Amino acid sequence: MNWRIALPAITFLAALSAYASDRFPAPAVKEWVEVETKPNGEKEEVKFMTIDGIMVHETDPALQPPPPVVTPGNPAGKKQPAGAPSDAIVLFDGGDLSQWTSKDAGQETKWVVKNGAMMPTDDSGPIRTKAEFGSCQLHVEFATPAEAKGISQGRGNSGVFLMGQYEIQVLDNYENTTYPDGQCGALYGRHKPLANVCRKPGEWQSYDIVFHRPHFDENGEVLKRATFTVFHNGVLIHDHVELTGGTGWEGPHAISHYVAHGGTGPIELQDHGNPVLFRNVWIRPLAG
């Protein structure tokens, strides 16, 4: 090995690790033992531990506030989608597209709402939220066309983009093969899903996504990669996967790299020339 080449990489990784330790420190844990007297007079040693200054199993709500109460959404029916939790921001509930806009600045979207679902029209281009988000939990339901046409990437093609940047592929891969890192559920070009969980064409499907955004330094270098945990139709297909770079198409055998951006961006749905339907889109912003 040429250590003159390898050492700068090692130095960079060490610096990145040091930055991560400062920016995202591990919990501070303290442990000790005290001798306590039982009611019968016997002595016993009792272990104590604090995590970030809070006692394990602390019951005082002033010291360890309980988590907020969130009412889950109603379960899905055969024809109706599941409801959003009470603290979610509902981006589309089957009504209108008032929270969405065109990717082209100053232009209204050409997407339409039909029977409670949103869908692209001919040459409408992608649609994106007016609001911007960073790390989040995102729920999206979609249905590829019931009449399956085409093969590989030409069948039910669309995508869900976090921050307008990072794509989870939407594709009809029910008895339809394509390259694994571009099939339904893939982090496009970067990471294939753990399983193919596609339902039949025309049936409603769901993505539940936990996304933590990347962080960049003042020079545009990546300090912390984005991570994805994704459930497709309730099945885990990405388990806290670190995204190694961008997901933009750069040819049949190349994908984009990270490009520095701000801390928030829109949720974007792709128009790839296929009339893919979307419904029940909601989001819960997360820290980090």
N, C-alpha and C positions, 0 to 999 in steps of 0.2 A: 504494500500500500504506500502511496506517496503521501507522507504525513504533512508535507508542506501544503498540499491541497486540502487534506482532511481537516487540519487544525482550525482554519477559519470557520468551517461549518460547525465544529465542536464548540468553538468560542461563541458563535451565534446562538446555538442551542442553549448553552449555559446562560447567556445573557437573557434569552427568552424565558428560561426557567426562573431566573432571578426576578425578572419583571412580573411574571405570573404570580410568584410567591408574594410580591409586594402588593400587586393590584388585586389579586384574588387569594388572600391568605387563608391557610388552613385554620380550622377552629382552634382556639387556645384551650387546651385541656389541662386541668390541675387535679391531682389526686392526693389524698392524705387519709390517715387513719386516726380515729379518736376512740378512747376507751369510755364506754358508757356503763352505767349501773342499772341493772334490771330491777323491777319491783321487788324481787326476792333477794336483792342484795348482791347477786352475782355480777361479776364484771365481764364485759365482752368488748371485743374490738369491732368497730363499725367503719366500713369504708365509705369515704365521701369522694365525690367527683363534681367538678364544675366544668361546663363547656361554654366558652366565651362568657365566663363569669356567672352563669346561671346553673344552679344546682340541678343534677339529674333528678327527675320526678318532682320538680318544684310544683307546689299546688297553689301558691300565692299568685293570683292573677296580676297583681301589680308588678311582680318580678318576672313572671312567665305568662304573658297575655295569651289567652286561648286563640286559636285560628278563627277567622270570621266565618259565620254561617253562610253557606251558599246553597240555594235550593237547586237541585239538579233539574234539567229539562224533562218534560214528559217523554216516556219511551216512544219509539217509533211504532207506527201502525203499518199495516200492509200497504197503505196508500199514502200515509202522511209521514213526513220526516220527524225525527226526534226534536224536541224543543231545546233551546239554548239554556245554559245555566243562568242564574239570576244576575251574576256579575259580568256577563259577557257583553261585548259590543256587537250587536247584530248588524251585519253588513248587507245581508239580503235574506228576506223572509218570504219571498214570493210576491211581494207587492210591486215596488218600483225600483228604479236604478238611481235614486237621488243621491246615494253615497258613492256613485261610480262615475268615471269620466273616461274620455279617450286618452290614449298614450300621447297623442299629438296635442301639444299645449294650445289651449283656447278653443278646442273643438269638442263638441258633444259626442258621446259614444253612439255608435250605430247598432249596438247590441239591442236586443228586444226581450220583453218578458212575454212568455206564452205558457198558459196553464200552470202558473206558479213557478216557472223555471226561467232562468236567463240563458240566452244563447247568442252566438255571433250570427251575423248575416254575411252575405257575399262581400268579401274584401273589407270587412268592418275593422280589422286590426284588433289588437289586444284591448282589454278593458282593465282599468285599475281603480283602486280606491282613491277617493279624494284625500282621506286621512292617511297618515303615514305611521308606521309601527316599526319597532325593533324586535327584540326578543319577545316571543309570544307562544301561546297555544292557539292553533288555528284548526277549525273544523270546516270541511268542505264536502259536499255531496255532489256527485256527477253521474251522468249516464251517457255512454257512447251510443251512437245511432243504432236503433233496433235492427235496421237492415244493414247487415255487415257487408261493406264493400271494400275492396282493396286488400293488400297484404302488407306485412311488416309495418313500417312507419306510416303507411298510407291508409290506416284503418283506425278511425276514432281518435285522431291525434289532437292533443291539446296539452296544457301544462298549467301548474300552479306555481307562481313565482313569489318567493318571500323577498321583501324589500325591493321588488322589481328586478331582482338579480339572480336568485338561486332557485332553480327549477326542480320540482318533483313532477316527473313525466306522467301525463294522462294518455293512455293508449288502450285500444281494444286488443288485449292479448289472450282472450278466451279462444283457445285452439288456433292461435295466430302467433308465430314466432318472429323474433327480431333479435338484434344484438342485445345481450343481457343488460348492459348499462344504459340502454335506451328504452327498455320495456316499461310497462305500467308500474309506477311506484319507484322507479330508479331516480337517484339523484343524478340528473342527466349527464352522461359522459364520465361521471366520477365514481359512482358506487351502485352496484346492482342490488335489488331488493333480496331479502332473505328467502322470499317465497313468492310465487305467482298466485295471487289471491283473487284474480279477476272473476267477476260474475259474467253471466251471459250478456251479449249485446242488448242494449235497451233497458237493462235492470239497473236500479239505483245502487251506487256504491259510495263509500265514504273514506275520507282521509282524516285522521286525527294526528296533528303534527305538533311536536314540541321543538321549537327552534330557538337557539341562542345565537345571537348575531356575532360576527367577527369584530375584532378591535384592531385598529391601525395606529401606528405612531405618527409623529408630525412629518415624517418623510414618506409616508405611505406604505411602510413595511408592515406586514402582518404580525401582530403581537399575540393574538388569540384567534384561532380558527373558529368558524361557525360550526355548530353541531346540530344534528337532526336526530330526533326519535320520532318514528312514524308508524302508525297503525293503519293498515288497509283493510277495510271491512272487519275491524276489530282484531286483526292479526298483526303482530309485531313484524315489521319488515326492515326497519333500521333501528338499531339499538345504540343510541348515543354515538352516532357516527360523526367523526370529524371530517368536515369537507376540506379536501386538500387544495381546492382552488375554485375558480368560477365554473359555470355550467353552460356558457355560451358556445354555440356552434362555431367552429373554426375549420371546417372541412370534415371529410369522412373519417379521419383518424386523428383529430386534434380537438381540444377543448380549451376554453379561455382560462386565464389565470385570474387571481384576485386583483381587483382594481380598487384602490382606497375610496371610501364613501363615508357619508355621515352615519349617525346613529339610528336613523329611521328611514323608511322607504315604504312605498305602497305595496299592497297585495295586488298581484296582477294575474289575470287569467288569459291564456293564449288563444288567439284565433289562428288555427293552422289549416283552415279550409274545410274542416269537418264540423258539422252541426252538433257539437257536444253540448249537453245540457248541464246547468249547475243550479243548485238550490241550497237553502239552509246553510249559509255562510256566516260564521261568527268567530270572534277572536277575543282572547283574554291576554292583554299585555303582561309581560313578565319582566322582572328586573334582570340586569346583566347584559 
